[in-house]
């Protein structure tokens, strides 16, 4: 699942890595470390798909190692 949350003073869209009770641990695809856990009530929305031109990616699509490296650039 990919969610929209507010971390400090910014909004981020990150993938949920694991759930621990009422808390969710998220991490950006190009990040090495996970974010600080957020509560379910802190989740503002969830991503279902991304459409660019004629291509559509569902939120459950896996990214490759190459795509992860390109995310750093």
matplotlib code that plots the C-alpha trace (Angstrom):
import matplotlib.pyplot as plt

x = [0.0, 1.2, 0.0, 0.0, 1.1, 2.4, 5.9, 6.9, 6.2, 6.0, 3.7, 5.1, 3.8, 5.6, 5.1, 3.9, 6.6, 4.9, 2.0, 2.5, -0.9, -2.2, 1.1, 2.4, 6.1, 6.6, 9.6, 10.2, 11.2, 14.6, 15.3, 17.6, 15.9, 12.3, 10.4, 9.2, 6.1, 2.8, -0.7, -3.5, -5.2, -2.2, -2.7, -4.4, -5.0, -3.7, -2.5, -4.3, -2.5, -0.2, -1.1, 1.4, 0.4, -0.8, 0.9, -0.8, 1.0, -1.0, 0.1, 1.0, 3.6, 7.1, 10.0, 13.3, 16.7, 17.5, 14.4, 15.3, 18.9, 17.4, 15.2, 18.3, 19.3]
y = [0.0, 3.5, 6.3, 10.1, 11.3, 14.5, 14.1, 17.2, 20.1, 18.2, 15.8, 12.5, 9.6, 6.5, 2.7, 1.0, -1.4, -3.0, -2.5, -2.6, -2.4, 1.0, 2.3, 2.1, 2.2, 3.8, 4.3, 6.0, 3.7, 5.4, 5.7, 3.4, 3.9, 3.8, 6.8, 7.3, 5.2, 7.1, 6.4, 5.2, 8.6, 10.4, 8.7, 11.3, 9.1, 6.1, 5.8, 3.5, 4.1, 6.5, 7.4, 9.0, 9.3, 5.9, 4.0, 3.2, 1.6, 0.2, 0.9, -2.7, -2.7, -3.6, -1.4, -2.9, -2.3, -0.1, 2.0, 2.4, 3.6, 6.1, 7.4, 8.7, 10.8]
z = [0.0, -0.8, 1.4, 1.8, 5.2, 6.7, 8.2, 10.2, 7.8, 4.5, 2.7, 1.4, -0.5, 0.7, 0.6, 3.9, 4.9, 7.9, 10.3, 14.1, 15.8, 15.1, 13.6, 10.1, 9.1, 5.7, 3.4, 0.1, -2.7, -3.1, 0.6, 2.7, 6.1, 7.1, 8.3, 11.9, 12.5, 11.9, 13.4, 11.2, 11.9, 10.3, 6.9, 4.7, 1.7, -0.4, -3.9, -6.3, -9.6, -11.5, -15.1, -17.5, -21.1, -22.2, -19.3, -16.0, -13.0, -10.1, -6.6, -6.1, -8.9, -7.8, -8.7, -9.9, -8.4, -11.4, -10.9, -7.2, -8.1, -10.7, -7.9, -6.2, -9.2]

ax = plt.figure().add_subplot(projection="3d")
ax.plot(x, y, z, "-o")
ax.set_aspect("equal")
plt.show()
